Amino acid sequence: MDESGCPGFKLTKGSTPYFIVGMIIFKDFTQAENVSKSITALRQTLRVNPEFKFSKTHPSIKDKFFDEVCQYDFEVRALVVDKSKIYSQMLRNDTDYFYNYFVKTLMKYDDDILQDASIKIDGSGDKEFKNALNTYLRKSIGEHKIKKFKFIDSKKDSLIQLADMVVGAIARSYSETRKDSSRWLDMLRRNGKIKNIWDFK
């Protein structure tokens, strides 16, 4: 899992207008292993160091990245939050609650895809935050959905880099003034990787 955008609401002072959280789902562990190895090899071939990160990757490299990973079997589910439509004071004023709530919402309304899942999420938050999120998710969505849950530094995990690139592609599609705004999301769609992108209302 990964996210794009921040949970803040100072929209005139740098906060992002959208918050997007997404899951890359592998039903076959072997496919996850294979795409991870492929990303590592591609990073070495293209001399990308230390990681693939959507916001820092040249368009031509993005093309090669998505061409490569779309050969593997995975699906994408994402939740897009337009902050201008959020009126809850709790969500607007508590960034941890905002983050936890929308991660939970994405995982809870998953069409029962998650069953005893091993969840990796980008980030190296403090121990208290990690434990609080773990407890919150297990209580909110049910013990049967999550088998393992851990935060991982994206530099050390190719699957987290995949999540960053995919969520970045979705986020870019909401920046309609940017050149090629839907270019990489369209690549994912053409290859049947997008299961659901939910515009939260």
N, C-alpha and C positions, 0 to 999 in steps of 0.2 A: 504494500500500500504506500501511497505517497499523496502529497497535496501540492496545489499551486495557489499562490496568493496567501494573504495573511488574515488572521481573525479580527484585526482591528477595524474600527469604523471611522477613523479620521480621513474621510474620503477626499477632502480638499488638501490634506497635508501628507499625502503619500500612501495611504492605505489603498490596497487594491479593490476595485469595484466588485470583483468576483472572488469567491473562494471555491476551489474545486478539489474534491477528494476522490481518488480512484483506486480500484483493486484490479490487479492482474491475476486471473484465476487459472490455475493449472489443475486439471482433473487427474493427470498422469504425472507422477513424480519424475519419471524418466524424461518427459518433455521439459520439465523445469530444469533438470540437470543439463540437458543438451543445449537449451537456449543460453543457460548461464555460461557454459564452456564456449559457445559460439560468440557471445558478447566479449568474453575475455580475449579470445583469439582476434576478433575484429579490432578491438582496442589496440592490441599490439601491432597488427598489420597497418592500421591507420595512424599509429603513433599518437593516440589520444591518451593524455596523462593529466591527472590521475584517474579520471572517470568520464563517462558520458553524462553530460548534464544539458538538458534542452536549452536553457537560457544562454549557454556558453558554447554551443556547438554550431559550426558553420552549416548552412543549408545543404551543401553537397554531402557533408558527412551525415546529416540527418537522413538524407535519401538512402545512403548506403546502409545505415543502421536499420531503418524500417524495412528495406528490401530483405535484409538478412533475417531479422527476427520474425517476419511474417511467414517464414517457412515452417514455423513451429505451431503447435496446437495450444492455444490459450484464448481466453476471452476477457473482455474489458467491461467493467461496470463502473460508472462514475456518477457522482452527484455534484451538480453545479448550483451554487448559491449566489443569487444576485442580492448583494447586501442592501441595496436600496429598497428591497421588499421585505426586509426583516424589521419587525416592530417590537419584538420582545425585548424588554429592558435587560433581562438576564442574559440573553444572547449578545446584546449590543455592548454590555458593560463588563462581562467576564470572559476573557479570551480563552481560558482553559475550558470553561463550560461550553463555549461556542465550538471549539475544536472537538471536544469529546462528544458533544451532541450530534454533530454531523458525521463523525466517524461511525458512531453507533447507528445512526439512521441508515447509512449506506449498508452496513452489515446486517441490520435487522430485516430490511425489506429487500432480500436477496433472491427471492423465488426459491428458497431452500437449497441454494447452491452450497452453502457452507455447512459441512458436517464433519466434526472433529478435525477442523482445519488447523494447519500450522500457519500462523500469521506473522509476516515480517513487515515492519513499518519503519519508514525512514525517520531517523532522528536520534539524537543523543541527549534527550531531556534529562533533568535531574531524576534521581531515584524515586523521590516522593511522587512526582508527576507520573512516571511510568507505572508505579504500583497503583496509583489512583485510577488511571485509565484502564489498566488491566481489570481491576475490581469492578469498575463501572460497566465495562463492556460485558463481563461475565454475568453480572446481575441483570443487565438490560436486555441482552439478546439470548441468554440461556447458555448453560454450561456445555450442552451438546454441540454447539457450533464451533467452539474454540478448544483445540487440544493444546496448542502451544502458542505463546504470544511473546514477541520480543522486538525491541528496538534495535536497529542495525545502522551503522555508519555506511552511507551509500558508497563511499570510496572502497569499502571492503566487500561489497556484495553486488554482483552483476544484475541480479533480479531487482534490486532496489533501483539500480540505474535504468532498467527497463521501465519500471513504474514511473520514474521521473520523466523519461522521454515521452511516454504515452500520455501522462497527465499534462505535460507541457504542450503536447500536440493538441489536446482538447482545449486547454486554456487559450492557446493561440487562435483557435477558431472563433473565440468570442472577442477578439481584437480585430474587428472588421476593417479597420483602417490600415492594418499592417499588411505588407506585401505577402502574398501566398498564405493568407490567414488560415485557410482550411487544407492546405497542401498535404500535410502529414496525417491529419485526421482522415482525409479522403483515402490515403494509402491504406490505413487500417480498415476503413469501411470496405474498400474493394476486396480486401483479403478476408473479410468475414470475421474480423476480430472484435468489433464493437457489439456487445450484447445489449447494453442499455446505457444511455446517457440521460439522466433524470434532472430536469430543471426544477429545482425545489420551489414550491409555492405554498 
